[in-house]
C-alpha cells in the first residue's frame, strides 16, 4: 500500500536546511590579543553579549593574574549597557573600536596569565587562562578545560588574535578559541560555505592565499618545479598538476595558518595532496608539520613529540582537534593520526593527545606526493593516507571515535629545527578540498511526521560514503517497535515536496524523492534498524549522489488519519 501510494504521487521537489546548534549564553570574553611584535600597543580584550536582551555591565571587572598574584583589574564605568549582539573592547586608544581606554602598552602579561570577567556582585561570568603550557599553579581555578595551551604572538604586519570560533560560542572550554585575524569591536565570524576547493593554478607563484591567515607568514603559492622564493627546492608537480602552496616562515621559528571558513563542523571532510620528504635529518634535527580540523594551533606551531623520542620537554604545541602530523628525524619520516582533544601535552596535561596511527614513510616507497584525507561524522573519525581522492582503494585507512568532537577550524602548521635551510621541505600541499554540511556527503531536507509514539523516523549514515567502501550503512532510529516500514532509495530528488495529506496522511507527511528501490525494515525494541546491504559497488565513480527516505505504517494512527503513515526527512548522500 505504501509503495503504490508513493508511485502514484511522484512529482516535484523542494529543500529546507537544518537549523544550527547554538551554545551562545550571556556575556563572554570573545576575543583577545595580549602580545604583539612591536611595542605591545595593540593589546585588547573584547566582550560580546550573546544573549537576546541588553545587559547592564556597569561595575563589572576584568581581572588578570599570573602565578605570582593579581595584576591590574579594569572596572567598567557606570551606565554601560551592552546591547544584544554588541561588543565592548578594553585596550589602548590605538586599538580600533575601543570602548574603554585602559593604558597605552603592555596591558597584560605575555606569558601564562588568567583573564576573568566578574559582574558587579563579583560573580565569575567568564574566565580563561592563556599559555597554560607554562603551568597553572594558582591559576588552575580560572582555566576552563586545559586553558589556551599554546603560545601566542601577533605580528604587526599580519595581526591575529585568539577568537571564539563563532561570536558567543561558549562550551566552558578554552578550546572554543581559534587563531583568526584580529577584529576588535567587530564579528569574529567568517564565511559559512559548504565547499572550499583550491588548486592554486590560477594564482601567481609568490602570492599569498587570501582565504587563509598565517601567524607569521600567510601560506604562499609556488611553482613546485622551480626552486627559489618560498620553494626550498624543485620537486615534481602533484598529481593535480600546476602550482602548489607552502606553509612556513622563511625566517624560521615556526608558522601556523587557519583557513577562513566557519568552524561549525559536526560533519567535515578535508582532503589534499601533501608532499612527503622522507630524507633522514642530521642527528638532533627535525621537521614537523600538521594539518588538522575541529581545532587550531599556536602561533609558533611549537614542535610536538608524538613519538616521545625527541628528548623530552616538548610540551608547548597548541594543536587541538584531530590532525595528521608528519615528522622527520634522523630515522626518516613518520606520519601520525592524533586526537589532540582540547590540547595539552606532558605531565601538566589533564588529558594528553592520543596517537591512533603511526605510518613509517620511506624514500622510494611511500614518499613524494600522497593523498591525505580526514573526515568526521558526529564522533566517528576516519583518516586516509595515499590512494585516490574520494576513494578508500589503495590507501591506509584508520578509524576512531573521538570523545572530543567540537567546533573549530581547519589549520596548518610547520616547525623546523635544522642548521641548513636548503634541506627543508616545509608543508607543501595542493588540491585542498574542504567540505562541510551538505557538501560532506550527507544532508537532511524536507519535513517529517511522527508515529503514534510521537517520534518521526530519523535517517543516519554510519560514515562518509567513499568509492569502493562496502561498509556504508543507512541507520534508522525512532521507529515504532513492530510496525512495518519501508526504506526507499532513489537517484532523483523531487523539485518540491509532494504532500500526502490529500490521501489522508498527516499534514507534514511528504514525498521528497523519486524511489528506485525499496527495503522492508522494522524497529527493534529500541526502535532501530539498519540496512547494511545497500553498498556502493567498486565500479561506481566518486561524486555519485543518491537519496533515501523512510515511511512507516502505524495502524494506531487510525482513525485520525486514513493513511496512517509516519515519515522521515529525506537524506542526500554523495559518494566520494
Secondary structure as UniProt FT lines:
FT   HELIX           2..8
FT   STRAND          27..33
FT   STRAND          44..49
FT   STRAND          55..56
FT   TURN            58..59
FT   STRAND          61..66
FT   TURN            67..68
FT   STRAND          69..75
FT   STRAND          81..82
FT   TURN            84..85
FT   STRAND          87..91
FT   TURN            93..94
FT   TURN            96..97
FT   STRAND          100..101
FT   STRAND          113..118
FT   TURN            120..121
FT   STRAND          124..130
FT   HELIX           132..134
FT   HELIX           137..142
FT   TURN            145..146
FT   STRAND          154..155
FT   TURN            156..157
FT   STRAND          160..164
FT   TURN            167..168
FT   HELIX           174..176
FT   STRAND          177..181
FT   TURN            184..185
FT   STRAND          195..198
FT   TURN            201..202
FT   TURN            205..206
FT   TURN            210..211
FT   STRAND          212..214
FT   STRAND          220..222
FT   TURN            224..225
FT   TURN            229..230
FT   TURN            239..240
FT   STRAND          244..247
FT   TURN            250..251
FT   STRAND          255..259
FT   STRAND          267..276
FT   TURN            283..284
FT   STRAND          286..295
FT   TURN            299..300
FT   TURN            306..307
FT   STRAND          321..329
FT   TURN            330..331
FT   STRAND          332..341
FT   HELIX           346..348
FT   STRAND          354..361
FT   TURN            363..366
FT   STRAND          368..377
FT   TURN            378..379
FT   STRAND          380..385
FT   TURN            389..390
FT   TURN            393..394
FT   STRAND          396..401
FT   TURN            403..404
FT   STRAND          409..417
FT   HELIX           421..423
FT   STRAND          427..436
FT   HELIX           437..440
FT   STRAND          442..445
FT   TURN            452..453
FT   STRAND          458..461
FT   STRAND          474..477
FT   STRAND          484..490
FT   STRAND          492..499
FT   HELIX           501..503
FT   TURN            507..508
FT   STRAND          510..514
FT   STRAND          517..523
FT   TURN            525..526
FT   STRAND          529..531
FT   TURN            538..539
FT   TURN            542..543
FT   STRAND          545..553
FT   HELIX           555..557
FT   TURN            558..560
FT   STRAND          565..567
FT   STRAND          570..574
//
